[in-house]
Amino acid sequence: MQKEYDVIVVGTGTGGSTVAREMTRRGKKVLMLEAGGRWEWMGNSMTVAMILKHYGLVRSREGRTVTFADNYGGLSNLAAGCAAPPPKSVFEPAGIDLTQEAQEAKKDLWIQKQPDELVGKANLRLLEVANSLGYHWGKMDKFVDPKRCNASGDCMLGCKTGAKWTARVYGDEAVSQGAELHLHTKITAVIVENGRVVGVKGRRRGVPVSYFGKSVVLSAGIDNAQILRRAGISRAGKGFCCDWLQFVGAEIPGMNTLGATPMSVGSLEFYESDGIAILPVFPNWAMYAITLAFAGPKSLLNFPRFWKLSGIMVKVRDETAGELFQGVAFSKKVSRADQMKLDKGVSIIKKVFRKAGAKDSSILPLDPQGAHPAATCRIGDVVDRNLETEISNLYCCDASVLPSSLGLPVMWSVVALGKRLSKHLEAKIS
């Protein structure tokens, strides 16, 4: 006889691991399914390549890079560790209040501001310069335990010390409490009977598999839309967001931000008015080289400058547009409104660099790229306020359900959504 689970979670990123952890804590039988493996060699460029789909080389039909993960813990492994609470301006119009769940998540995720020695002299100087221009910069919340942090600045390459919270923390806790975890298991379809989901099917290391459960939670990012389309929900994947960002580098005499803790200071003063966040961070040498290569052969001439550069990023709330196609193919333009936001952020960053001593000739804005693939299975469109699809007991829970772009780090919001969904599932599952 087939084993039946209370909850089958497809995907082990922030949303999936949260639901798995919360439901095992409630005594439910949980199965976690992950398409990728569990890469353990953290803190280097190889980490990035092995955790991302197609080694991080996925690009839109318009030639823009957007990152998609394919490993246990998902994109949380490569997050900069910056924490932003669920913005009410995004969730309140969708009829969702995450206040309680956000507070619960804050306790779990080690969220706190970092001491000066971990923020670093370069970041503190940029903060001082920005504030001298009349901007309002401050320290940012981080989901980093300062007692374990070695101040390497390699947060986006995978944390070696375990100081940064990732979805693996929740996933491992779920497994320790009895949840099953199957890696290298690619789910391609849901099994539906009489309008109700009863399981999932796909392949595990190339071998066909099926699993059965009372409820299914899709937390597989871009793959959610593909699975839902096969189930007849054709509007999934039509329109999405990715929080367009633009890195800007500059040569500031006597300093650079190499090794500085990313996004440990910055400003959200233009977030509510313009959907803009500005934070010091820059790609590592390998990501920088790939970005330059995509921009064209002449851009590679800027590569030797890398070790002299300080970096600041602008991230924006982009418009819901574009479409997912087969596999990882997609279309997503930088709209005129998106570009105006990016341009405003780059203009502010240039002012900070000039005040810090950089010459205009040394300032290098890189091409825009996407940070957080989101809103492919939006609340109010593909899922309801309980994150349930039109197929009974079939849910989505990750950044794909966001009603619109956050333009902010998404993990705190997704954990809060996972906690909220788990309360709903507990009440529904007998």
C-alpha positions in Angstrom: 0.0 0.0 0.0 1.1 3.5 -0.7 2.2 5.6 2.3 0.1 8.7 2.7 1.5 11.9 4.2 -0.3 14.7 5.8 1.7 17.3 3.8 3.9 16.9 0.8 6.2 19.9 0.3 7.7 20.3 -3.2 10.8 22.4 -2.9 13.0 23.1 0.1 13.6 26.9 -0.1 12.4 29.4 2.5 8.7 28.7 2.0 8.9 24.9 1.7 11.2 24.5 4.7 9.1 26.7 6.8 5.9 24.7 6.2 7.8 21.4 6.7 9.2 22.6 10.0 5.9 24.1 11.3 3.9 21.0 10.4 6.4 18.5 11.9 6.3 20.6 15.1 2.5 20.0 15.0 3.0 16.3 14.8 2.1 15.8 11.1 3.7 13.4 8.7 5.7 15.5 6.2 7.5 14.7 3.0 10.0 17.2 1.6 11.0 16.8 -2.1 13.9 18.6 -3.6 14.9 18.6 -7.3 18.5 19.3 -6.6 21.1 17.9 -4.2 22.7 19.3 -1.1 25.9 21.2 -2.0 28.1 21.7 1.1 31.2 23.4 -0.1 30.3 27.0 0.9 32.1 30.3 0.5 33.3 30.3 -3.1 32.2 30.9 -6.6 31.7 27.2 -7.2 29.0 27.3 -4.5 27.0 29.9 -6.6 27.3 27.8 -9.8 26.2 24.6 -8.1 23.3 26.0 -6.3 21.8 28.0 -9.2 19.9 26.5 -12.1 22.1 26.1 -15.1 25.0 27.5 -13.1 23.4 30.9 -12.9 23.5 31.5 -16.6 19.7 31.7 -17.1 18.7 34.8 -19.1 15.5 36.2 -20.3 14.7 36.5 -24.0 15.7 40.1 -23.6 19.1 39.1 -22.4 18.6 39.9 -18.7 20.0 37.6 -16.0 17.6 36.3 -13.3 18.6 33.8 -10.7 16.8 30.6 -10.0 18.0 28.0 -7.4 18.1 24.2 -7.8 19.5 22.9 -4.4 18.5 22.1 -0.9 17.7 25.5 0.8 17.2 27.3 -2.4 18.3 30.9 -2.9 18.5 31.4 0.8 22.0 29.9 0.6 23.2 32.8 -1.5 21.2 35.6 0.2 23.2 38.6 1.5 21.6 38.1 4.9 19.7 41.3 4.8 16.2 41.2 6.5 13.2 43.3 5.7 9.8 42.7 7.4 6.7 42.1 5.2 5.7 45.5 3.8 2.1 46.3 4.6 1.8 48.3 1.3 2.2 45.0 -0.5 0.1 42.6 1.7 -2.7 44.8 3.0 -4.3 45.3 -0.4 -4.4 41.5 -0.8 -6.2 41.2 2.6 -3.3 39.6 4.4 -2.0 40.6 7.8 1.4 39.1 8.6 2.1 41.1 11.8 1.9 38.1 14.2 3.8 35.7 11.9 6.5 38.3 11.2 7.2 38.7 14.9 7.3 34.9 15.3 9.8 34.7 12.4 12.0 37.5 13.8 12.7 35.4 16.8 13.6 32.3 14.7 15.8 34.0 12.1 18.4 35.6 14.4 17.4 39.0 13.1 19.5 41.9 14.5 21.7 44.7 13.5 25.4 44.0 13.3 28.2 45.5 15.5 30.5 48.0 13.9 33.4 45.6 13.6 31.2 43.3 11.4 29.7 46.1 9.4 33.2 47.2 8.4 35.0 50.6 8.0 34.1 50.9 4.3 30.3 50.5 4.9 30.4 52.9 7.8 32.2 55.5 5.7 29.6 55.2 3.0 26.9 55.6 5.6 28.6 58.7 7.0 29.0 60.2 3.5 25.4 59.5 2.5 24.1 61.2 5.7 26.3 64.2 5.2 24.5 64.7 1.9 21.1 64.8 3.7 20.1 61.2 3.0 18.9 58.9 5.9 21.1 55.8 6.0 21.4 53.4 8.9 22.3 49.9 9.9 20.1 47.2 8.3 18.7 44.2 10.1 20.5 41.0 9.2 19.6 37.4 9.8 23.2 36.8 11.0 24.5 35.6 14.4 27.4 38.0 15.1 28.9 35.5 17.5 29.6 33.0 14.7 30.3 35.5 11.9 33.9 35.6 10.7 33.5 38.9 8.8 34.5 37.4 5.5 31.9 39.3 3.6 31.1 36.2 1.6 27.4 35.9 2.5 26.3 35.7 -1.1 28.7 32.8 -1.7 27.2 30.6 1.0 28.1 31.0 4.7 31.0 28.8 5.8 30.4 29.2 9.6 26.6 28.8 9.8 26.3 32.4 11.1 23.7 33.2 8.4 20.2 31.8 8.7 19.2 29.8 5.6 16.2 27.6 4.8 18.4 24.6 5.7 18.1 25.5 9.3 14.3 24.9 9.2 14.7 21.9 6.8 17.2 20.1 9.0 15.0 20.8 12.1 12.0 19.2 10.2 14.1 16.1 9.4 15.3 15.8 13.0 11.6 15.8 14.1 10.6 13.1 11.7 10.0 14.6 8.2 11.3 12.7 5.3 13.6 14.4 2.8 14.2 13.1 -0.7 16.8 14.9 -2.8 17.3 14.7 -6.5 13.5 14.3 -6.9 12.0 16.4 -9.7 8.2 16.7 -9.4 6.5 17.4 -12.7 2.8 17.0 -12.0 0.2 16.7 -9.3 -2.3 13.8 -9.0 -5.9 15.1 -8.9 -9.1 13.1 -8.2 -12.5 14.7 -8.3 -11.0 18.2 -8.1 -8.9 17.4 -5.1 -5.1 16.9 -5.1 -4.1 13.5 -3.7 -0.4 13.4 -4.6 2.5 14.2 -6.9 4.6 12.4 -9.5 7.9 12.9 -11.1 11.3 11.3 -11.2 13.9 10.5 -8.5 17.4 10.1 -10.0 15.7 9.3 -13.3 13.3 6.7 -11.9 9.5 7.4 -12.0 8.0 8.0 -8.6 4.6 8.9 -7.1 3.8 10.1 -3.6 0.4 10.5 -1.9 -0.8 13.0 0.7 -3.7 14.9 2.1 -2.3 18.2 1.0 0.4 19.4 -1.3 2.4 22.6 -1.0 4.3 23.7 -4.0 7.4 25.7 -3.0 9.6 25.1 -6.1 9.8 28.7 -7.4 9.6 28.9 -11.2 8.6 25.3 -11.4 5.3 26.0 -9.5 3.8 27.6 -12.6 4.9 24.7 -14.8 3.3 22.2 -12.5 0.0 24.2 -12.2 -0.2 24.7 -16.0 0.0 20.9 -16.4 -2.9 20.7 -13.9 -5.0 23.0 -16.1 -4.3 26.4 -14.3 -3.2 28.1 -17.4 -2.8 31.7 -16.0 0.1 30.6 -13.7 3.3 32.1 -14.9 1.7 34.9 -16.9 3.3 38.0 -15.5 5.9 38.0 -12.8 8.3 40.2 -10.9 12.0 39.9 -10.2 13.0 43.0 -8.2 15.3 44.6 -10.8 18.6 45.7 -9.3 21.6 47.6 -10.6 25.1 47.4 -9.1 27.3 50.5 -9.3 31.0 50.4 -8.7 33.4 53.3 -8.2 37.1 53.9 -7.3 37.3 55.7 -4.0 40.8 56.7 -3.0 42.0 54.8 0.1 39.2 52.3 0.3 37.1 49.6 -1.3 34.2 47.4 -0.2 35.9 44.0 -0.9 35.3 41.8 2.1 32.8 44.2 3.6 29.6 42.7 5.0 27.0 43.2 2.2 23.9 45.2 2.8 24.7 45.8 6.4 23.9 49.5 6.0 21.7 51.4 3.6 18.5 53.3 3.0 14.8 52.6 2.6 13.8 56.3 2.7 12.6 56.2 -0.9 10.9 52.8 -0.6 7.3 53.9 0.0 7.4 56.8 -2.4 9.4 55.3 -5.2 9.8 51.6 -4.6 13.6 52.0 -4.2 16.1 50.5 -1.8 19.8 51.5 -1.8 22.4 49.2 -0.1 26.1 48.8 -0.4 26.9 45.4 -2.1 28.8 44.3 -5.2 29.3 41.0 -7.0 32.4 38.9 -6.3 35.0 38.7 -9.0 33.4 35.7 -10.8 29.9 37.2 -10.9 31.5 40.5 -12.0 33.3 38.8 -14.8 30.2 37.1 -16.0 28.2 40.3 -15.9 30.8 42.1 -17.9 30.9 39.3 -20.4 27.2 39.4 -21.0 27.5 43.2 -21.6 29.9 42.6 -24.5 33.6 41.9 -25.1 34.6 45.6 -24.6 33.2 45.6 -21.1 35.7 42.9 -20.1 38.3 45.7 -20.2 36.9 46.8 -16.9 37.7 43.5 -15.2 41.2 44.5 -13.8 39.5 47.4 -12.0 37.5 45.0 -9.8 39.9 45.0 -6.8 39.8 48.8 -6.6 36.0 49.2 -6.6 33.5 50.0 -3.9 30.0 48.9 -4.7 26.4 50.1 -4.0 23.2 48.6 -5.3 19.8 50.0 -6.1 16.9 47.5 -6.0 13.4 48.4 -7.2 9.8 47.3 -7.1 9.3 46.3 -10.7 6.1 46.0 -12.6 4.3 42.7 -13.0 4.9 41.7 -16.6 6.4 39.1 -18.9 5.7 35.4 -19.0 7.3 32.1 -18.2 7.5 29.6 -21.0 8.8 26.0 -21.1 11.6 25.0 -18.7 13.5 28.2 -17.6 12.6 30.2 -20.8 11.0 33.5 -20.0 10.4 37.0 -21.2 10.7 40.0 -18.8 11.5 43.5 -20.0 12.8 46.4 -17.9 9.8 48.6 -18.3 10.0 52.4 -18.6 8.7 52.8 -15.1 11.3 50.2 -13.8 14.1 52.1 -15.6 13.0 55.4 -14.1 13.3 53.9 -10.7 16.7 52.4 -11.4 17.9 55.7 -12.9 16.9 57.6 -9.8 18.7 55.1 -7.6 21.9 55.2 -9.7 21.8 59.0 -9.6 21.7 58.9 -5.8 24.5 56.4 -5.7 26.7 58.5 -7.9 26.2 61.5 -5.6 27.4 59.4 -2.6 30.4 58.2 -4.6 31.4 61.7 -5.7 31.1 62.9 -2.1 33.3 60.1 -1.0 36.0 61.1 -3.5 35.3 59.1 -6.6 35.8 60.7 -10.0 33.0 60.5 -12.5 35.3 58.6 -14.9 35.7 55.8 -12.3 31.9 55.2 -11.7 30.7 52.1 -13.4 27.0 51.1 -13.5 26.5 47.5 -14.4 23.5 46.3 -16.5 20.2 45.6 -14.6 19.5 42.0 -13.5 16.8 40.2 -11.5 17.2 39.3 -7.9 14.0 37.6 -6.7 11.8 35.7 -9.2 8.3 36.3 -7.7 4.5 36.7 -8.3 4.1 33.9 -10.9 1.3 32.4 -8.8 0.0 35.6 -7.3 -2.4 35.9 -4.3 -5.8 36.9 -5.7 -5.0 35.5 -9.1 -3.7 31.9 -9.0 -4.0 31.3 -5.2 -6.5 32.7 -2.6 -5.6 34.4 0.7 -5.0 31.0 2.2 -2.5 30.3 -0.7 -4.8 27.5 -2.0 -5.3 27.0 -5.7 -8.6 26.2 -7.4 -7.7 22.6 -6.9 -8.7 21.6 -3.4 -5.8 21.1 -0.9 -3.2 22.2 -3.5 -1.2 25.2 -2.2 1.8 27.4 -3.2 4.1 28.9 -0.6 7.2 30.8 -1.7 7.9 34.1 -3.5 5.7 32.9 -6.3 2.6 33.9 -4.4 3.6 37.5 -3.6 0.9 39.8 -4.9 3.5 42.1 -6.4 7.1 42.9 -6.3 8.6 43.6 -2.9 11.7 45.4 -4.0 13.2 44.1 -0.8 14.8 41.0 0.6 11.9 38.4 0.5 12.9 35.8 3.1 11.2 37.3 6.2 8.0 37.7 4.2 8.1 34.2 2.9 8.7 32.7 6.3 5.8 34.7 7.7 3.6 33.3 4.9 4.8 29.8 5.6 3.9 30.1 9.3 0.5 31.5 8.4 -0.2 28.7 5.9 0.8 26.1 8.5 -1.8 27.4 10.9 -4.4 27.0 8.2 -3.3 23.5 7.3 -3.3 22.4 11.0 -6.9 23.5 11.3 -7.8 21.7 8.0 -6.0 18.4 8.4 -7.6 15.9 10.7 
